[in-house]
C-alpha cells in the first residue's frame, strides 16, 4: 500500500483498559488506525518493531511512567510526535513533558473534538516536517536550482535571483501556476539564508478554515474559544528565528490579512484571547498561483499587505514555456524512481520522448513527475508511449484526455471495475478542469463543484493532483 493511501496510526498508551478502549473508538471514528500498549515498557517494545505516526501517552502509569517513556522515545530518536495525557492540575509533569519534547498535552477529562483536533494537527505538522527534511536532503550541497529544476535560461535566471535574495531578509513572493515548484524554490531560499539552521514552517493557506486563521497563525490562550483547553503557539512562533512559508497566500481572509500586516510590521503578536505581547523574528516567503496585483485590484487582497510582502518577486513560468527542461526533468524522475523501486528501466524510446515533448503538461512539473513514476512502475525495460498516457489525461489525446474503457477490459477487469475506473477518470478530469479554471484555488473549486473543502482535498490527494 502506498504511503498516501496508508492509514495513519496512533499508539495509545494507558494502563487503564477502559480508557484505551474509549480513546481507540474516538480515534478510529476519524479514519485512523489504533495500536494499544498497557504501559510505557510495552510502548517502547512496540516502537522497536513498528513506529506509528503519533503516540498518545498517559503520564501516570506503573512499570514505566509517561515521563520516563517520553525520555526513552526522545533518546532513541524515534521520528514520532508525542501527545501527553495528564490529570487536571498536574502542571509540574506537564511542563517537564513539554521541555522533554512532547508535541502537546491533553488534560483529562477532555472533549472528543479536542482530542481529534490535536491529533490531526500533530500528524499533519509531523508530515510537513518530514517533507521538509526530504526536501532539505534534495537541496543539500546543491549550488543552484539548475540541478533541481532544469538548465533552461529561465531556470538559470531564477536560480541567480534566489541565490541573491536568500542572503537578505527581504520578504519574497513566488508566483506561478500550480505544480511549477514554488515550494522547492522557497526551501532553496531558506537553505541558502542566514536562517538555514532555524525552522522552515510551511503553511497551506487553503487548508485552514476561515474561522481558525488567526488562532492557527498567531496562537491562542486557554479559554479563548470553545475547545481551547490549553494555550497553543501559532505558526509564527513555530517559525521564530526562521522562515514562514505562506503557500497560496491569496486565500488568507481579509480580516486575517489586517492582523498579519500588523504582526509583520511590529514583529510582535498577541495570542487570541491574550494580552501579553510576544516578540517574533520571522522571514516571510509567500507563494501564489494567482497574480496578486489582480487580486489587489479586485479587492480580494489588501494593497498595503501586498506592498509590504512584495520586497522581491520570483516568477516561475509553466513547464510548457521552458520545453528544454522537460526531458531533463523526465530523466531525473526516471533515475529517482528507479532507485526508489529498485528497478532498472533503461530509458525512453524515441516515440516516448516525442510524446513527452509534445504534451502541454497542464499540471506542470508535478504532472510530469507523476507520469514518469507510473511509467517506470509499468515498464519492464524501456518506457513506451503506452506506459506514459494509458489511463491518464494527455493534452494531445484524441479522446479529449479520457481513458478508453477498452484498455481496462483488456486487463481482464470486471464490468464493475471498468465502470468504477472510468467514473474515477471522469471525476479526476472534472476536478482538474475546475482547478484550472480557478487557477488552483481549492476553496473556489470546492464551491463550484458543490462539495466541502475536505472532500475536494481528499480526492485531489487520491488522484495525485497536489
Secondary structure, 3 states (H helix, E strand, C coil): CCCCCCCCEEEEECCCHHHHHHHHHHHHCCCCEEEEECCHHHHHHHHHHCCCCEEEEECCCCCCCHHHHHHHHHHCCCCCEEEEEEECCCHHHHHHHHHCCCCEEEEECCCHHHHHHHHHHHHHHHHHHHHHHHHHHHHCCCCCCHHHHCCCHHHHHHHHHHHHHHCCCCCEEEEECCCCCHHHHHHHHHHCCCCCCCCEEEEECCCCCHHHHHHHHHCECCCCCCCCCCCECCHHHHCCCCEEEEECHHHCCHHHHHHHHHHHHHCEECCECCCCCEECCCEEEEEECCCHHHHHHCCCCCHHHHHHHCCEEEEECCHHHCHHHHHHHHHHHHHHHHHHHCCCCCEECHHHHHHHHHCCCCCHHHHHHHHHHHHHHHCCCEECHHHHHCCCCCCCCCCCCCCCHHHHHCCCCCHHHHHHHHHHHHHHHHHHHHHHHCCCCHHHHHHHHCCCHHHHHHHHHHCCCC
